[in-house]
Amino acid sequence: MFTGAAMRGLYLSIAYLGLTAMIAAGSTAPAAAVCSVFDKRPCAPTVCSVYQRRPCIPQFDPPIGQDLRLTIESPPAVGVAAAAQGQSDADDEHKLNTLSAMFEALRGCWVPPPAAESRPGMQMSVRLSFKRNGEIIGEPRVTYTTPGTPPEVRDAYHHAITAALERCTPLPFTTGLGGAIAGRPIAIRFVDNREQP
């Protein structure tokens, strides 16, 4: 039915189409392809090329410590005294090993100003860094205060934040956590959402 020359031509055509399909599939692999340990070639999912005809958005996972943010809300009036009492009875041997534990320790130190000196909805943010041993590097810097706040109220909150950080530090970091966050900026937002009488 088919002669030898026709069969060879058919085989060559199939081989040519297969080779063309393999080359086309290899050249159109997107830059953001999922990498696997089973890949036989290097994989760089965050590399974009100027030769791509489509937009390329590299996907970077946020590195630890580069974006540490914490919001501390004021406890109810009855919880303030309990929080201050609980902090003084804390066990000094307990080491902080996770970011969550560090955030909980910082939340436990916060005691807002008395109701007479406070303002409903007041917010103040500070930026600071820790050393490996849990001490604060330098002075915490105020980065935000609710607009239109009178100076005496602003000073009362600043003193309360300073007292909370002095009460907490030095934080008892483990060696691993201390090395991971040493020198990394931490932004802490204090929110006074207590209901005024």
Long-range contacts (C-beta under 8 A, 24 or more apart in sequence): 31-56, 31-58, 32-56, 32-57, 32-58, 32-59, 64-99, 64-180, 65-180, 65-181, 65-184, 66-184, 68-99, 68-181, 68-184, 68-185, 68-186, 68-187, 69-186, 69-187, 69-188, 69-189, 70-103, 70-106, 70-107, 70-186, 70-187, 70-188, 70-189, 71-188, 71-189, 71-191, 72-106, 72-107, 72-110, 72-188, 72-189, 72-190, 72-191, 73-191, 73-193, 74-110, 74-112, 74-190, 74-191, 74-192, 74-193, 74-194, 75-110, 75-194, 76-194, 77-115, 77-194, 80-111, 80-112, 83-108, 83-110, 83-111, 84-111, 87-167, 87-168, 92-172, 93-172, 94-172, 95-172, 95-173, 95-174, 96-171, 96-172, 96-173, 96-174, 96-177, 97-174, 97-176, 97-177, 98-177, 99-177, 99-181, 102-171, 102-173, 102-177, 102-181, 105-168, 105-171, 106-164, 106-168, 106-171, 106-188, 108-168, 109-164, 109-165, 109-167, 109-168, 110-160, 110-161, 110-164, 110-190, 111-160, 111-163, 111-164, 111-167, 112-157, 112-160, 112-190, 112-192, 112-194, 113-156, 113-157, 113-159, 113-160, 113-192, 115-194, 115-196, 115-197, 117-152, 117-153, 117-156, 118-153, 118-156, 118-157, 118-192, 118-194, 118-196, 119-146, 119-149, 119-153, 119-192, 120-192, 120-193, 120-194, 120-195, 120-196, 121-146, 121-191, 121-192, 121-193, 122-146, 122-149, 122-153, 122-157, 122-191, 122-192, 123-189, 123-190, 123-191, 123-192, 124-154, 124-157, 124-158, 124-161, 124-189, 124-190, 125-187, 125-188, 125-189, 125-190, 126-161, 126-187, 126-188, 126-190, 127-185, 127-186, 127-187, 127-188, 128-165, 128-185, 128-186, 128-188, 129-182, 129-183, 129-184, 129-185, 129-186, 130-169, 130-171, 130-173, 130-178, 130-181, 130-182, 130-183, 130-184, 130-186, 131-178, 131-182, 131-183, 132-173, 132-175, 132-178, 132-179, 132-182, 133-170, 133-173, 133-178, 134-169, 134-170, 134-171, 134-172, 134-173, 134-178, 135-169, 135-170, 136-165, 136-169, 137-183, 140-165, 143-187, 144-189, 157-190, 157-192, 160-190, 161-190
